[in-house]
Amino acid sequence: MNQNDFEILNVADIPTPALAVYPAVVKSNIQSAVAIAGNNILRPHIKTCKTPELVQMMQDAGITHFKCATIAEAELLGMQKATDVLLACQPVDINIKRLKQLIITYTETVFSCLVDNITTLAALDENFDEAPIAVFIDLNAGMNRTGTTLAQASNLMDACLKTKGVLLKGIHVYDGDINDLDITQRTAYADKVYEKANIAKEKAAQKTGRKMELVIGGTPTFAIHAKQQAVQCSPGTFVLWDAGYSSFSDLPFTVAAVLITRIISIIDDKLLCLDLGHKAVASENPLHKRLKFLTDDPVELISHSEEHLVVKVPDTANNNIEDVWYGVPYHICLR
């Protein structure tokens, strides 16, 4: 990657900081993801793109199933008349009522959600007693963030069958902890996750007497899971890609979005300040893993605050106030 690949001719008309998206590259990335999914269902997570234009591009490519994290993202998909939407952050309390309102409002979209405990299951049952909501049991396969164990999942399946307002639709598992660069090692780990998830899926099918769906994987593993039969692959980052995932040489995606920033102050002979603060690049990752600048000179990130990013360069004499820099987020989902 270099700046020439992303340079914008009318950049002088663009206020900074700004996120620039390159539609032709987005289209290519979507086509690659569809090809990898093959005969399986591609259910992209829109936490990365979450804009109607990019969702529409996926719909134009024939993608009908989506996954999202928030009620706002679910509403966006409803407005886009997406066929099938899975809310992958388990709703609790008021968000259950908000989800119910979405279902009432956007009748052309089938909404479902995750569940990993009896308390949430009971709340869903109470709120959807007149028209059952479809749920996926969230399985914890090692991420240790949400989800139930394989043993506990069996009890949750039984509890689902006793409800009036919940219809068990399948199993969901997110293996975001599997991010080994070595494809052999990553495949070995991913296959173990699939094995566990498939056991849960078959057990649910036996208990319900119905065919169950399996939503599995994130960006690093979806191409591995796509080699299985009858799965729904749910990568998200592939749409825009980023500097972090570019390390995965086996995945055929290209960066489709960059951050544009300008030098607003020259501090001394080594330090510059850019208008690219926390409000443009999230501070969740360590400072050195927030973005990669497309410059010829090495750049070290020194400090980051609300509106400012201070960087160190070999010699600030080579830079000027108002110079435009292009940067690739290390993790585009945190932009």
Secondary structure in CASP SS format (residue, H / E / C, confidence):
PFRMAT SS
TARGET T0000
AUTHOR 0000-0000-0000
METHOD secondary structure of the structure
MODEL  1
M C 1.00
N C 1.00
Q H 1.00
N H 1.00
D H 1.00
F C 1.00
E C 1.00
I C 1.00
L C 1.00
N C 1.00
V H 1.00
A H 1.00
D H 1.00
I C 1.00
P C 1.00
T C 1.00
P C 1.00
A E 1.00
L E 1.00
A E 1.00
V E 1.00
Y C 1.00
P H 1.00
A H 1.00
V H 1.00
V H 1.00
K H 1.00
S H 1.00
N H 1.00
I H 1.00
Q H 1.00
S H 1.00
A H 1.00
V H 1.00
A H 1.00
I H 1.00
A H 1.00
G C 1.00
N C 1.00
N C 1.00
I E 1.00
L E 1.00
R C 1.00
P C 1.00
H E 1.00
I C 1.00
K C 1.00
T C 1.00
C C 1.00
K C 1.00
T C 1.00
P H 1.00
E H 1.00
L H 1.00
V H 1.00
Q H 1.00
M H 1.00
M H 1.00
Q H 1.00
D H 1.00
A C 1.00
G C 1.00
I C 1.00
T C 1.00
H E 1.00
F E 1.00
K E 1.00
C E 1.00
A C 1.00
T C 1.00
I H 1.00
A H 1.00
E H 1.00
A H 1.00
E H 1.00
L H 1.00
L H 1.00
G H 1.00
M H 1.00
Q C 1.00
K C 1.00
A C 1.00
T C 1.00
D E 1.00
V E 1.00
L E 1.00
L E 1.00
A C 1.00
C C 1.00
Q C 1.00
P C 1.00
V C 1.00
D C 1.00
I H 1.00
N H 1.00
I H 1.00
K H 1.00
R H 1.00
L H 1.00
K H 1.00
Q H 1.00
L H 1.00
I H 1.00
I H 1.00
T H 1.00
Y C 1.00
T C 1.00
E C 1.00
T C 1.00
V E 1.00
F E 1.00
S E 1.00
C E 1.00
L E 1.00
V E 1.00
D C 1.00
N C 1.00
I H 1.00
T H 1.00
T H 1.00
L H 1.00
A H 1.00
A H 1.00
L H 1.00
D H 1.00
E H 1.00
N H 1.00
F C 1.00
D C 1.00
E C 1.00
A C 1.00
P C 1.00
I E 1.00
A E 1.00
V E 1.00
F E 1.00
I E 1.00
D E 1.00
L E 1.00
N C 1.00
A C 1.00
G C 1.00
M C 1.00
N C 1.00
R C 1.00
T C 1.00
G C 1.00
T E 1.00
T C 1.00
L H 1.00
A H 1.00
Q H 1.00
A H 1.00
S H 1.00
N H 1.00
L H 1.00
M H 1.00
D H 1.00
A H 1.00
C H 1.00
L H 1.00
K C 1.00
T C 1.00
K C 1.00
G C 1.00
V E 1.00
L E 1.00
L E 1.00
K E 1.00
G E 1.00
I E 1.00
H E 1.00
V E 1.00
Y C 1.00
D C 1.00
G C 1.00
D C 1.00
I C 1.00
N C 1.00
D C 1.00
L C 1.00
D C 1.00
I H 1.00
T H 1.00
Q H 1.00
R H 1.00
T H 1.00
A H 1.00
Y H 1.00
A H 1.00
D H 1.00
K H 1.00
V H 1.00
Y H 1.00
E H 1.00
K H 1.00
A H 1.00
N H 1.00
I H 1.00
A H 1.00
K H 1.00
E H 1.00
K H 1.00
A H 1.00
A H 1.00
Q H 1.00
K H 1.00
T H 1.00
G C 1.00
R C 1.00
K C 1.00
M C 1.00
E E 1.00
L E 1.00
V E 1.00
I E 1.00
G C 1.00
G C 1.00
T C 1.00
P C 1.00
T C 1.00
F H 1.00
A H 1.00
I H 1.00
H H 1.00
A C 1.00
K C 1.00
Q C 1.00
Q C 1.00
A C 1.00
V C 1.00
Q E 1.00
C E 1.00
S C 1.00
P C 1.00
G C 1.00
T H 1.00
F H 1.00
V H 1.00
L C 1.00
W C 1.00
D C 1.00
A C 1.00
G C 1.00
Y H 1.00
S H 1.00
S H 1.00
F C 1.00
S C 1.00
D C 1.00
L C 1.00
P C 1.00
F C 1.00
T C 1.00
V C 1.00
A C 1.00
A E 1.00
V E 1.00
L E 1.00
I E 1.00
T E 1.00
R E 1.00
I E 1.00
I E 1.00
S E 1.00
I E 1.00
I C 1.00
D C 1.00
D C 1.00
K C 1.00
L E 1.00
L E 1.00
C E 1.00
L E 1.00
D C 1.00
L C 1.00
G C 1.00
H C 1.00
K C 1.00
A C 1.00
V C 1.00
A C 1.00
S C 1.00
E C 1.00
N C 1.00
P C 1.00
L H 1.00
H H 1.00
K H 1.00
R C 1.00
L E 1.00
K E 1.00
F E 1.00
L C 1.00
T C 1.00
D C 1.00
D C 1.00
P C 1.00
V C 1.00
E E 1.00
L E 1.00
I E 1.00
S E 1.00
H E 1.00
S C 1.00
E C 1.00
E C 1.00
H C 1.00
L E 1.00
V E 1.00
V E 1.00
K E 1.00
V C 1.00
P C 1.00
D C 1.00
T H 1.00
A H 1.00
N H 1.00
N C 1.00
N C 1.00
I C 1.00
E C 1.00
D C 1.00
V E 1.00
W E 1.00
Y E 1.00
G E 1.00
V E 1.00
P E 1.00
Y C 1.00
H C 1.00
I H 1.00
C H 1.00
L H 1.00
R C 1.00
END
